[in-house]
Amino acid sequence: MIECVILETPADDGAFGIRGVGEPPIIPPPAAIGNAIKDAAGVRMDRLPMSPERVFAAMKERS
């Protein structure tokens, strides 16, 4: 299990010493979804959105 520890250390360069904490979690999910599509459908999706229509079009283009 991963334990997240939040340290309250003010930023020297930000307004009021605040820091952003919401940005890092948005990076891994699209890569994981792209890898799942590659495993399931056999096509590499490297652009967003990875909609069903785009996946189907990539599958048709591949064959």
Secondary structure, 3 states (H helix, E strand, C coil): CCCCCCCCCCCCCCHHHCCCCCCHHHCHHHHHHHHHHHHHHCCCCCCCCCCHHHHHHHHHHHC
